[in-house]
């Protein structure tokens, strides 16, 4: 037997074993009825295709996608994007009727149904100006100058309108820097955190949360710091936090303050790249910090999503949340990189993340407003003057998840874990919704090919054009 033939035989045998491992109740009950299909490729964008039909499985293909609904994994919280100062400003410049139309498309449960969004505690690199909620030239430990007045102009109104379109909108908030007087360099640009500021900073978080709640916008979770390990070379609002500092601040200041407040706001730590998975494990290894940490917030700019699985294996009770990553408007494939993003999302979801939140929801045609060094684009672009809406490739990738996967869905095993999308042309993720419907999303970054999907004793074939994304639902 040749090496190639033997390898194919072993793959087929493995797939067949996976089918036989599925409990009998799934062999009979889970693979009946038509399978609806939506596809994105070439000039098609999340277009309904011809339904597929389950048939008794004959020979199992070596590259089959074998589903096991009995092997449930994490519960899905949802999907969304960041409502930065810049995004809210761009949206606020639309006439009311146009803005409501955009927000309906993004948030309404009958449309894109985005439901996990990020806000900023003060300025980020995607703000019109650099500001905090306590602007003072001198230390203000009693927070006498604290004010959220800046956000009342357009951020809070847009957040309130968004929640009207989707009352189940989960909001989490991140600071890029504390007020300048809390840092040794006395600037929100770059620099590091100072331990003597921990107590007033915990109260700063509370005043932010209470101020937002009084404006009708409750915040469900906070991260201690956006990108704890990045000073950004003094190019934008940022703040370094030593690992020990973040642990101490959570355990001794922010955690107790939030618990006493009764606000119910969760704390997520790290809020940075996969490559820092060791830091996440160390922070969770401290019992005093572990007590107050709900989960780990992740970015995907450096490292591999399997880092989330490493942390999950060590601390399975602490969820993973993917909190930042977005398109680059300077790239020629800004509108067409849907398959890249779907493959990315599959890798994230197959490595225990409960949510995926992109970076800016909306920016203008130049990726503005922007006071930082990066060339990010919005999930959507709103052109100045004409208000023409351009939907990014990431938007169309999101459609294959947000329009089908509901909060409370469970990720299920599909050949165990999907292969790393960076090294395999086809990736996939599978789900069971709370109402019992099944969803499978498949991304093909390679050449056109036919793929077999196996569920229990039945199977179906689907043709995947080159560079395509497909959602199957039944």
Secondary structure, DSSP 4 states (H G I P E B T S, - for coil): --HHHHHHHHHHHHHHHHHHHS-HHHHHHSS-SEEEEEEEETTEEEEEEEEEE-EE--SPPTT-EEEEEEEEEEEP-EEEEE--HHHHHHHHTS-HHHHHHHHHHHH-TTTT---EEEEESS--SSSSS---SS--SS--TT-TT---HHHHTTHHHHHHHHHHH-TT-EEEEE-S---GGGBTTSSSBS-BB-GGGHHHHHHHHHHHHHHHHHTT----EEES-TTTT--GGGSSB--B--HHHHHHHIIIIIHHHHHHHT---EEEEEEEEGGGHHHHHHHHTSHHHHTT--EEEEE-SSS-THHHHHHHHH-TTSEEEEEE---BTTSTTTTT-HHHHHHHHHHHHTTTEEEEEEEESEE-TTS-S--SS--B--SEEE-TTT--EEE-HHHHHHHHHHTTPPTT-EEEEESSSPPPTTT-SEEEEEEE-TTS-EEEEEEE-SS-EEEEEEETTEEEEEEE-SSEEEEEE-
